[in-house]
């Protein structure tokens, strides 16, 4: 099973983007879906997570980003509004699940916020 992330691109400060992530196959009993990001020269950080209907957001994105699960079982979205230059990073989606639970990672999609 592979996760395919899409929706990244170049956007001006204050703009919006919607990231999507879909699994290529079925993942048994997904418990958690989320998004991480890694900016140049920085460590990868958790941006948002949804688990059993509960959501978590990093302080830096609260009120601006929203994570949601798609109607299709193995999809997750990240709506990003009021984007700032400091949001520039490669964004990775994750899904946790499987008969023997493990974390699946997407390949990353680049978001660049610049005027």
C-alpha positions as CSV (number, residue, x, y, z in Angstrom):
1,X,0.0,0.0,0.0
2,X,1.3,3.5,-0.9
3,X,0.0,6.9,0.1
4,X,-0.2,9.5,-2.6
5,X,-0.2,13.1,-1.5
6,X,-1.1,15.9,-3.9
7,X,-2.2,19.5,-3.9
8,X,1.0,21.3,-3.1
9,X,2.3,24.3,-5.1
10,X,3.3,27.9,-5.0
11,X,0.9,30.3,-3.3
12,X,1.1,33.9,-2.2
13,X,1.0,34.8,1.5
14,X,-2.6,34.8,2.7
15,X,-3.6,32.3,0.1
16,X,-5.1,28.8,0.5
17,X,-4.3,25.3,-0.6
18,X,-5.9,22.0,0.0
19,X,-3.7,18.9,0.3
20,X,-5.1,15.4,-0.4
21,X,-3.8,12.0,0.5
22,X,-5.1,8.7,-0.7
23,X,-4.0,5.2,-0.1
24,X,-3.5,3.0,-3.2
25,X,-5.0,0.0,-1.5
26,X,-7.0,-0.9,1.6
27,X,-5.5,-0.4,5.0
28,X,-7.2,-2.4,7.7
29,X,-8.6,-0.5,10.7
30,X,-7.0,2.9,10.3
31,X,-6.9,4.6,13.7
32,X,-5.0,7.8,12.9
33,X,-4.4,10.0,9.9
34,X,-2.2,13.0,9.9
35,X,0.1,15.5,8.2
36,X,3.7,16.3,9.0
37,X,5.9,18.8,7.4
38,X,9.6,19.4,7.0
39,X,11.1,22.8,6.2
40,X,14.6,23.2,4.8
41,X,17.1,22.7,7.5
42,X,14.5,21.8,10.1
43,X,13.2,18.7,11.7
44,X,10.0,17.1,10.6
45,X,7.1,18.2,12.7
46,X,3.5,17.1,13.3
47,X,1.1,19.6,11.8
48,X,-2.3,18.0,12.3
49,X,-3.7,14.6,13.3
50,X,-7.2,13.1,13.4
51,X,-7.9,10.0,15.5
52,X,-11.2,8.6,16.6
53,X,-12.8,11.9,15.6
54,X,-10.5,13.9,17.7
55,X,-8.2,16.4,16.1
56,X,-4.8,17.9,17.1
57,X,-3.1,20.9,15.6
58,X,0.3,22.4,16.1
59,X,0.1,25.8,17.7
60,X,1.6,27.4,14.7
61,X,-1.4,26.3,12.5
62,X,-4.3,26.5,14.9
63,X,-7.2,28.4,13.4
64,X,-5.7,28.3,9.9
65,X,-5.5,24.7,9.0
66,X,-8.2,22.0,9.1
67,X,-7.8,18.2,8.8
68,X,-10.6,16.0,7.7
69,X,-11.2,12.4,6.5
70,X,-12.7,11.8,3.2
71,X,-15.8,9.9,2.4
72,X,-13.6,7.3,0.8
73,X,-12.1,5.3,3.6
74,X,-8.5,5.8,3.0
75,X,-8.3,9.5,2.2
76,X,-7.4,12.5,4.3
77,X,-7.3,16.2,3.5
78,X,-5.6,19.3,4.9
79,X,-7.2,22.6,4.2
80,X,-4.6,25.4,4.7
81,X,-5.8,29.0,4.8
82,X,-4.0,32.3,5.6
83,X,-0.7,30.7,4.5
84,X,2.5,32.3,5.7
85,X,6.0,32.1,4.3
86,X,6.9,30.0,7.4
87,X,4.5,27.3,6.2
88,X,6.8,26.6,3.3
89,X,7.8,22.9,3.6
90,X,7.4,19.4,2.2
91,X,4.1,18.0,3.6
92,X,3.8,14.3,4.3
93,X,0.6,12.4,5.1
94,X,0.5,9.4,7.4
95,X,-2.0,6.7,8.2
96,X,-1.7,4.3,11.1
97,X,-3.4,1.0,10.8
98,X,-3.1,-2.6,9.6
99,X,-3.5,-6.0,11.1
100,X,-0.2,-5.4,12.8
101,X,-0.4,-1.6,13.3
102,X,2.2,0.4,11.5
103,X,2.6,3.9,10.1
104,X,2.3,4.4,6.4
105,X,4.0,7.5,4.9
106,X,3.2,9.4,1.8
107,X,5.9,10.7,-0.6
108,X,5.5,14.3,0.3
109,X,4.2,17.3,-1.6
110,X,6.0,20.7,-1.6
111,X,4.2,23.8,-0.5
112,X,5.9,27.1,-1.2
113,X,4.4,30.3,0.2
114,X,6.1,33.3,-1.4
115,X,5.2,36.6,-3.1
